[in-house]
Amino acid sequence: MRAIQMTEIGAPEVLKLVEVPQPEPQAGKVLVRLHAAGVNPVDAKLRSRGLLFPDALPAIPGCDGAGTITAVGTGVDRLAPGDAVWFCNGGLGREPGNYAEYSAVAANVARLKPAALSFEQAAAAPLVLITAWEALFDRANLQPGQRVLIHGGAGGVGHVAIQLARHAGAQVCTTVGSAEHAQFATSLGADCVINHHEQNLIDAVRDWSAGKGVDVVLDIMGGLVFQESMKTMAHYGTLVTLLDPGPDIDWTEARNRNLRVGFELMLTPMLFDLPEARAHHGEILDRCAELADQGKLSIDVDKSYPLSEAAAAHRQIESGHTRGKLVLVL
């Protein structure tokens, strides 16, 4: 089968189109003919900085995928050949990723694709949906009527987090970097959109919340944004970050406001092989599939690339100017 493989760590050019053996569905797994694979910032970081397991090279990147089941292993009764599925699996260095024509996936990880989403949209979605869901609901326990600040509202995680928060009955404020992205975030349901190039974050949130601050912050930036976000928050609020804030954070504001700080890394179940947590990820995808089929959740694909142009997709995602998601089409 055709696949994108990396034999060394480095620039996007290390991603090469090669022929490799097609996997077989072992017990408890399904074989998926991939129609599309999502491209995530973590893919580019692993390519340039190193995979998360020793002796992982050569490796096939890519955590997200969507396609059609062609065969099932023994013990699989929930899925059958012909089923369309989506999933987040592999790509970290232990299991092959999804920049390939076929992928063997555990049956409890592969979930039925929502009919309302194309294969490209479905392939773009799992990692960001699980990240946003866990951050907002599992970590922050977001409740109806609460105010939430979501940074990067036009990006992969941000654009689905806006929709999930709105569906949960929260009031949503988000940050963007352009007028075009502001219009996009508004179309997704954001109540307040802050252009961080033109507005002061703390003043804008204070005005929007009538001085009360936000109950929840979802930080995807780290550093100064993480630090400044503390000053936008109501007392006893929850700040969830996707990144390591770094060693130079002044925690005085968090302590004085009695903030709860949480971390969200949806890769943890794959890193530590946690079956129950991986099953929970599947349940999140099932609930998001219901929302998509009800017309309450959309996935924005900014651009699609053929598999052979994986390097170009990585250059684009590293530019930092992508709206929504990028995918590879097989």
Secondary structure, 3 states (H helix, E strand, C coil): CEEEEECCCCCHHHEEEEECCCCCCCCCEEEEEEEEEEECHHHHHHHHHCCCCCCCCCECCCCEEEEEEEEECCCCCCCCCCCEEEEECCCCCCCCCCCECEEEEECCCCEECCCCCCHHHHHHCHHHHHHHHHHHHHHCCCCCCCEEEECCCCCHHHHHHHHHHHHCCCEEEEEECCHHHHHHHHHCCCCEEEECCCCCHHHHHHHHCCCCCEEEEEECCCHHHHHHHHCCEEEEEEEEECCCCCCCCCCHHHHHCCCEEEECCCCHHHHHCCHHHHHHHHHHHHHHHHHHHCCCCCCCEEEEEEHHHHHHHHHHHHHCCCCCEEEEEC
